[in-house]
Amino acid sequence: TRMARNWGSRTGYGIEVVLNVYDLSPVNDYAYAIGLGAYHSGVEVNGREYTFAGGGGIFFHSPKKSSGCRRGGRNSGEI
């Protein structure tokens, strides 16, 4: 169990949140340079990556295992 941290009126548990971004098309190799492209993302929290799929809703899987080539991840803070 994690010990809660008190940040004023908010309580946090020190669990890292990461946004993972995946390419959906090989065209992204060229489009990325001008700020365009087709991407998919997932939010990684506590050893699970949560994502959304049309017809499937919100689901989770192992982190960094989504279809598509992983473009990168960005630490988005803690909860």
N, C-alpha and C positions, 0 to 999 in steps of 0.2 A: 504494500500500500504506500502511496505517496503522501507526504505531508503537505497540507495546504499552505499556501502563502497568502498573506493578506496585503492587498494593494489598495489601501483606502477602503472604499466601499465594495471592492471586487476581491474575490478569492481566486487564486490560481494554483495549479498543481505542478507547474514546471514541465508540462508535456509539450514537446516540440510539434509544430504544425508546419508541413511542407507542401507547397503547391508544385505538383509535377506536371510538365507540359509535354505532349507527344505530337509529332507530325502525323497528319492524316494523308499527305500526298507528297510524292517525290518533287512536285513543283515547288514545294517549300524551300528546297535548296537554293532556288533563285529568288522567290518571292520574299523570303525572310529579309534579304538585304534592303528592300524598300518598304518594310513594315507590313507586308501582307502574308497571307497563307491560310491554310485550313488546319486547325489544331483541335486537340482533345485534351482535357485536363482532369486531374484527380487530386483530391486533398488527402494527404497522408497524416494520420494521427494514430499514435500508440500502436504501431506495427500493422495497421490496416490502411489501405488506400480506398477512399470512397469516391465514387464516380456516378455519372448519370448516363443512361442510354435510352433513346427513344424506344418505347414499347417495353422497356425493362425497368424503368424507374431508377431509383437510387440503389446501388449495391456496393459491396466491397470485395476486394481481392488482395493478394499479396502486393506490397509496394513495388512500383516500377515494373510491373508485369503486364501492363495494358497493351493492347494491340497498337501498332505504330512504333516508329522509332522515337525513343525518348529524346526530346530536345534539351531538357534540363529541369532542374528543380530550384525552388527558391524558398528559403526559410521565411515563413510568414508569421513568426512569433511563437508564443506559448499560450496554452490554456491552463 
